Amino acid sequence: MKLPKIFKRDYVTTVSMILVVILIVLTFWFGLRFILKTEHPILAVASGSMEPVLYKGDLILVENSSLITRFDEILRCGDSHFL
């Protein structure tokens, strides 16, 4: 094979692999957003306030839960017997 053909083939392979990796990462990110129903599905713990369970820098999965909304509704309605 001629040298320019080899470089061209390697260039196309490299670019296509980079595009595939980007596509996989974006699919994973938006898939997690959809499944967990949250804007930011993966976050890092920013402070040591949750030690010894979670340490600063730990990664956590965040799920949007309707339980929080229900708790807010209970507090607004004054149904304190649930607390």
PyRosetta script that sets phi, psi and omega in degrees:
from pyrosetta import init, pose_from_sequence

init()
pose = pose_from_sequence("MKLPKIFKRDYVTTVSMILVVILIVLTFWFGLRFILKTEHPILAVASGSMEPVLYKGDLILVENSSLITRFDEILRCGDSHFL")
pose.set_psi(1, 151.9)
pose.set_omega(1, 177.3)
pose.set_phi(2, -80.5)
pose.set_psi(2, 149.7)
pose.set_omega(2, -176.5)
pose.set_phi(3, -59.6)
pose.set_psi(3, -45.0)
pose.set_omega(3, 179.2)
pose.set_phi(4, -60.8)
pose.set_psi(4, -33.4)
pose.set_omega(4, 178.7)
pose.set_phi(5, -66.9)
pose.set_psi(5, -38.4)
pose.set_omega(5, 179.2)
pose.set_phi(6, -64.0)
pose.set_psi(6, -46.3)
pose.set_omega(6, 179.2)
pose.set_phi(7, -63.0)
pose.set_psi(7, -40.0)
pose.set_omega(7, -179.8)
pose.set_phi(8, -64.7)
pose.set_psi(8, -43.5)
pose.set_omega(8, -179.8)
pose.set_phi(9, -65.3)
pose.set_psi(9, -42.1)
pose.set_omega(9, 177.9)
pose.set_phi(10, -64.7)
pose.set_psi(10, -38.4)
pose.set_omega(10, 179.4)
pose.set_phi(11, -63.9)
pose.set_psi(11, -46.6)
pose.set_omega(11, -179.9)
pose.set_phi(12, -64.2)
pose.set_psi(12, -41.7)
pose.set_omega(12, 178.6)
pose.set_phi(13, -63.1)
pose.set_psi(13, -44.3)
pose.set_omega(13, 179.9)
pose.set_phi(14, -63.4)
pose.set_psi(14, -47.1)
pose.set_omega(14, -179.3)
pose.set_phi(15, -63.6)
pose.set_psi(15, -42.2)
pose.set_omega(15, -179.5)
pose.set_phi(16, -67.0)
pose.set_psi(16, -37.1)
pose.set_omega(16, 177.4)
pose.set_phi(17, -66.8)
pose.set_psi(17, -39.4)
pose.set_omega(17, 177.1)
pose.set_phi(18, -63.3)
pose.set_psi(18, -42.3)
pose.set_omega(18, 178.0)
pose.set_phi(19, -64.1)
pose.set_psi(19, -38.5)
pose.set_omega(19, 177.9)
pose.set_phi(20, -64.8)
pose.set_psi(20, -42.9)
pose.set_omega(20, 179.2)
pose.set_phi(21, -63.9)
pose.set_psi(21, -43.4)
pose.set_omega(21, 178.0)
pose.set_phi(22, -61.6)
pose.set_psi(22, -43.1)
pose.set_omega(22, 178.9)
pose.set_phi(23, -62.5)
pose.set_psi(23, -41.4)
pose.set_omega(23, 178.8)
pose.set_phi(24, -64.7)
pose.set_psi(24, -43.9)
pose.set_omega(24, -179.4)
pose.set_phi(25, -63.8)
pose.set_psi(25, -45.1)
pose.set_omega(25, 179.7)
pose.set_phi(26, -65.6)
pose.set_psi(26, -39.8)
pose.set_omega(26, 177.2)
pose.set_phi(27, -62.9)
pose.set_psi(27, -42.4)
pose.set_omega(27, 178.2)
pose.set_phi(28, -62.2)
pose.set_psi(28, -46.7)
pose.set_omega(28, -177.5)
pose.set_phi(29, -63.4)
pose.set_psi(29, -51.4)
pose.set_omega(29, -178.2)
pose.set_phi(30, -71.0)
pose.set_psi(30, -28.2)
pose.set_omega(30, 174.6)
pose.set_phi(31, -65.7)
pose.set_psi(31, -44.2)
pose.set_omega(31, 176.4)
pose.set_phi(32, -62.9)
pose.set_psi(32, -40.7)
pose.set_omega(32, 178.2)
pose.set_phi(33, -60.5)
pose.set_psi(33, -41.0)
pose.set_omega(33, -179.4)
pose.set_phi(34, -70.7)
pose.set_psi(34, -46.7)
pose.set_omega(34, -176.8)
pose.set_phi(35, -67.2)
pose.set_psi(35, -44.0)
pose.set_omega(35, -177.2)
pose.set_phi(36, -87.4)
pose.set_psi(36, -6.2)
pose.set_omega(36, 177.2)
pose.set_phi(37, 54.7)
pose.set_psi(37, 50.4)
pose.set_omega(37, 179.3)
pose.set_phi(38, -145.9)
pose.set_psi(38, 153.9)
pose.set_omega(38, -179.2)
pose.set_phi(39, -70.8)
pose.set_psi(39, -36.9)
pose.set_omega(39, -178.2)
pose.set_phi(40, -125.2)
pose.set_psi(40, 92.1)
pose.set_omega(40, -175.0)
pose.set_phi(41, -75.0)
pose.set_psi(41, -23.8)
pose.set_omega(41, 179.6)
pose.set_phi(42, -124.5)
pose.set_psi(42, 125.1)
pose.set_omega(42, 179.2)
pose.set_phi(43, -133.0)
pose.set_psi(43, 160.8)
pose.set_omega(43, 175.0)
pose.set_phi(44, -106.1)
pose.set_psi(44, 141.6)
pose.set_omega(44, 176.6)
pose.set_phi(45, -67.8)
pose.set_psi(45, 126.5)
pose.set_omega(45, -172.5)
pose.set_phi(46, -91.6)
pose.set_psi(46, -20.5)
pose.set_omega(46, -178.1)
pose.set_phi(47, -139.8)
pose.set_psi(47, 173.4)
pose.set_omega(47, -179.3)
pose.set_phi(48, -91.3)
pose.set_psi(48, 18.6)
pose.set_omega(48, -175.2)
pose.set_phi(49, -70.9)
pose.set_psi(49, -15.0)
pose.set_omega(49, -178.5)
pose.set_phi(50, -106.2)
pose.set_psi(50, 11.9)
pose.set_omega(50, 177.7)
pose.set_phi(51, -67.7)
pose.set_psi(51, 148.0)
pose.set_omega(51, 8.7)
pose.set_phi(52, -91.8)
pose.set_psi(52, 6.8)
pose.set_omega(52, -179.4)
pose.set_phi(53, -80.6)
pose.set_psi(53, -51.0)
pose.set_omega(53, 178.6)
pose.set_phi(54, -121.2)
pose.set_psi(54, 132.6)
pose.set_omega(54, -179.0)
pose.set_phi(55, -105.5)
pose.set_psi(55, 158.5)
pose.set_omega(55, 178.8)
pose.set_phi(56, -56.6)
pose.set_psi(56, 127.5)
pose.set_omega(56, -179.8)
pose.set_phi(57, 96.9)
pose.set_psi(57, -12.4)
pose.set_omega(57, 176.7)
pose.set_phi(58, -63.4)
pose.set_psi(58, 145.2)
pose.set_omega(58, 176.1)
pose.set_phi(59, -94.6)
pose.set_psi(59, 137.9)
pose.set_omega(59, 179.8)
pose.set_phi(60, -129.3)
pose.set_psi(60, 150.0)
pose.set_omega(60, 172.3)
pose.set_phi(61, -93.9)
pose.set_psi(61, 132.4)
pose.set_omega(61, -177.9)
pose.set_phi(62, -111.7)
pose.set_psi(62, 127.9)
pose.set_omega(62, 179.1)
pose.set_phi(63, -117.1)
pose.set_psi(63, 132.1)
pose.set_omega(63, 175.7)
pose.set_phi(64, -76.1)
pose.set_psi(64, 122.7)
pose.set_omega(64, -176.9)
pose.set_phi(65, -117.3)
pose.set_psi(65, 137.8)
pose.set_omega(65, 176.8)
pose.set_phi(66, -74.4)
pose.set_psi(66, -8.6)
pose.set_omega(66, 178.2)
pose.set_phi(67, -62.5)
pose.set_psi(67, -38.3)
pose.set_omega(67, 179.3)
pose.set_phi(68, -64.1)
pose.set_psi(68, -43.7)
pose.set_omega(68, 177.9)
pose.set_phi(69, -61.6)
pose.set_psi(69, -42.4)
pose.set_omega(69, 179.7)
pose.set_phi(70, -64.3)
pose.set_psi(70, -39.8)
pose.set_omega(70, 178.2)
pose.set_phi(71, -62.6)
pose.set_psi(71, -43.3)
pose.set_omega(71, 177.4)
pose.set_phi(72, -62.5)
pose.set_psi(72, -38.8)
pose.set_omega(72, 178.2)
pose.set_phi(73, -64.4)
pose.set_psi(73, -41.1)
pose.set_omega(73, 179.3)
pose.set_phi(74, -62.8)
pose.set_psi(74, -43.4)
pose.set_omega(74, 180.0)
pose.set_phi(75, -65.8)
pose.set_psi(75, -38.5)
pose.set_omega(75, 179.3)
pose.set_phi(76, -66.8)
pose.set_psi(76, -38.2)
pose.set_omega(76, -177.7)
pose.set_phi(77, -78.4)
pose.set_psi(77, -14.9)
pose.set_omega(77, 179.4)
pose.set_phi(78, 82.5)
pose.set_psi(78, 21.0)
pose.set_omega(78, 177.7)
pose.set_phi(79, -83.7)
pose.set_psi(79, 76.5)
pose.set_omega(79, -174.5)
pose.set_phi(80, -79.1)
pose.set_psi(80, -8.4)
pose.set_omega(80, -179.7)
pose.set_phi(81, -71.2)
pose.set_psi(81, -9.5)
pose.set_omega(81, 175.8)
pose.set_phi(82, -82.2)
pose.set_psi(82, -16.3)
pose.set_omega(82, -173.7)
pose.set_phi(83, -84.2)
pose.dump_pdb("model.pdb")
